Amino acid sequence: MPSPLLAGALAATLIVLLGCDGNLTIATGGTSASATTGPHAIWQVGVQAPPADAHATALRVRMQTHLPQKVASSTTNYFWIGSYLSDGSFIQIGYYVPWYQSDQAGWFYCAFADPQSSGDCHDAALGTVDGGDSWHSYGLEAAVDASGTPGWVATFDDQRIGTIAWPAQDTGSHAPTIFAESSGNDPRSTPGGDLGPVDFSQFAVQLSGRRDEQTITVGLPSYNAANVCPPFGIRADGHGGVMLGSGLDCPAALDVVSWG
């Protein structure tokens, strides 16, 4: 199971994505709700796939492992792909870099039934994701095991690293999203450290009833609060991918980001 900080931050991540942290401005998937821009325990910046890429039964992305990072004290940086599912639950997979060993990374994957749930989370030891700006692929795919139990298979570099028994088998009306996140247990008026930036490439989904993947090259900015960008932003990398993290541009919530 994840470390206490990892588990707590991952659980809090879902709460923010659901918009249940009452004083935050949620600007996700082109929608925005006015609220305060005060301290946050979690600072997130991402890009959501277009609505046409909803009803997915698989999602995957390649991510650069940018190490070392300047991670704020008592926080963890996360880089991941995830989605709500048809029943309102949530899944995600990616890698983490903690403040206490910011030159190493490990993979993780989780599923959450609701904001009050601690989630079914699994993480690998630090060092299992090598650095040096290396690239690795992360994926989640709906599957039914030999006993007929539905769930999701988690993959790292196209190798199975685990499964989660889970009833919902597609993302419903929700489109998958890629995210960079600075996360701690206590609210901060500024995020403190840097968040990557990290390059994301080959963002793809497989839609329900289809055998081929759809490559995502455009999307909508997704911030969990109005004061996330700056300091964290979004920018096409110039060679078919998109960067998320520190010191990048600040497209508005309704602006379409293109990186194809």
N, C-alpha and C positions, 0 to 999 in steps of 0.2 A: 504494500500500500504506500501511497505518497507520504512524504514527511508532513508533519503537522502544518507547516506554513504552506506547502504545496497544496495539501487537501483543502485548507481554509481558503486560499486564494482561488482555487478552482471552483469551490462552492460559491464564493462571492462573485466570481465571473458570471455565472448563470444569473444571479440576482440582478446584476447590472444589465445584462442583455435583455432580461424580461422587463426592465423598466420599473423595478420594484424598489429602487433606492430613491425614495420620494423626492429628494431635492436635486436630482440630476437632470440635465437636459439630454434627452435621448434623441440622437440624430442617426437613425439606422435605416438603411434601405430607402432613403429619400424622404423619410418623415422626420419631423422635428417637433418637440414639445418644449415650450419655454419654461425655464426654471433657473435656479441659482447656478453660479459657476464657482462655488466654494470648493473646499477640500474634498478629495476623493481617495478612497483606498485603492481604487483600480482606475487606470488610465488606459483606454483602448483606442486604437485606430485600425480601420480595416476597409475592405472593399467587398460588397455583396454582389453576387452574380445577378444578372437580370431576371425578371419574373419568369421568362420563358425557360429558365433552367431550374425551376421548381420541380417537384415530384421526382426527385433523384433517388436512386437506389445505391449509388456509389459516388464518392467524392475523393479527389486526390489532388496533391500539389507537390512540386519540388521546391524546397527551401534551402537557401544558403545558410550555413552554420557560421555566423560571424562571431569570432572569438579572438581575444577577450572582449568583454563588454564592460562599460562603466555602469554597474548596477547599484542603485541607491541602497543604503543600509537597510537591512531587514525587509527587503523586497525581492521579488523574483521577476525576471523577464520571461515572457512566454511568446512563442510564435506558432500559430496553429491554423488549421482549417476545421470548420464545424458547421452544424446546422441544427435548427429546430426540426423535429419530426412531425409526422401527421397527427400525433396525439398530444402535441405540445411539449414533449420531452426534448432533450438536447444531447448531442454527441459532439466530440471534438478529439483531434489528435494533433500532436506537434512535438516541439522540444522546449526545454526550460533551461535557464541560466540563473543560478541563485547568487545573491550578493556575497555569500561566504566562500564561493569558489567560482568566480566570474570568468575564469579561463577554461571552464569545462561545461559540457551540456549533456543532457539525457533526454530520451524520448518519454512521452506520456500519452495516455488516451483515457477518456472518461465518458460516462453517460449519466445524465441527471434526469430524474423523473419530474422534479419541481424545484422551486427556489429553496424550499425548506430542507430538501434532501442533501445529504453530504456527498452523494454521487457514488457510482461504481468507478473508481479511479485506479489506474495502474501506472507506475513510472519505473524507468530503468535507472541504474546507477549512473552517476556522473561519469563522463568519459565514453559512454556507449555511442554518443554522437560525436564523431571526430571534428576538430576545428580546422583552422587554416583556410577559412572561407570555402570549405567543402560543400558539396550539394548532396541532398538526400531526398527521397520521395516518401510521402506519408499518405496513407489512404484508409478509408473506411468503406466497407461494402456489406450490404444486407445479404444474409445467408440463412439457410435452415440446416441444422446439423442432422446427423444420422438418426437421432431420436425424434426428429420433427420439431425441435425447439427453434423458434426464430431468434435472430440476433444479428450482430454486426461483427465482421472480421476486421481487425486492425492490422495494417501492414506497414513495414519500414523497409525501404528499398525493395519493394515488391515481395518481401518475405513476411509470412504471418508471424506476428509477435503476440497475438492473443485474440480472444473473442469475448464479447459481452452478450449474454442472453437478454434479449430486448424485444418486446412485442411489436413495436412500430417498425415497419420495414421500408418506409420511404419518407421523404421530407415534406410530403403533403404540399401545401401552397407556399412553403418556405423555400427560398433559394439559399444555397450554401454561401459561406463567407470566409474570407481569409483575414486573420487578425495578428497584430502585434500588441502586446500588453505588458504594462508595468504594474505589478500587483503586490500589495502588502495587506496586513491585517488592520492597519490604522489609517484614517484619512490624512492626506497630505495636501498642503496648499499648492505645492509644485511637485512634479514627479521625482525631482532630485537628480537621479542619474540619467544616462542616455539609454535609448531603446534602439539597439542596432545602429543604423538602419539595416534591415535584412531584405534581401531580394527574394521574391516569389516568382516561380515560373511554372509553366505547364499546368495551370489551374484547370481542372476538368471535372465534369460530372457525367454520370450515366443515368439517363432518364428511365423511368419506369416503362417496361415493355420494349426497351431498346437494347441492342447488343453493343452498339458503338458508343464511344465517349464524345461528349461535346466539349470542345476547348473554349475556355472563357477568356476573352481579350478585352472586355469592357465591363464596367460595373459601377455601382453607386457608392460614394464615400459613406463610411459608417464610423461615427464617433459616439462614445458613451456619455460625453458631456461637451458643453459648448466651448470650454476652455482647453480642450485636448489639443487642438491644432490652432496656433502653435502651443506647445513645443513639438508635438508629434504630427507627422503628415504623410502624404502620399505622392509618389512621382513615378512615371514610367521610367524603366531603366535604360531604354534606348535600344535594347536587343531582345524584345519579345517578352519581357517580364515587367513586374511592378514592384517598387520598393515601398516598405512601410517602416516608419520609425522617426528618429530624431532629425530635425533640421530640414524637413522636406516641405513641399507646397501644401497649401490649405484649400483644396477645392470645397465649394459649398455642398451642403447635403444633397441638393438636387442636381449638381453637376455630374455629367457622365465622365468617368475616368476611362481612358483608352490606352492600351499598351501593346496592341497587336501589331 
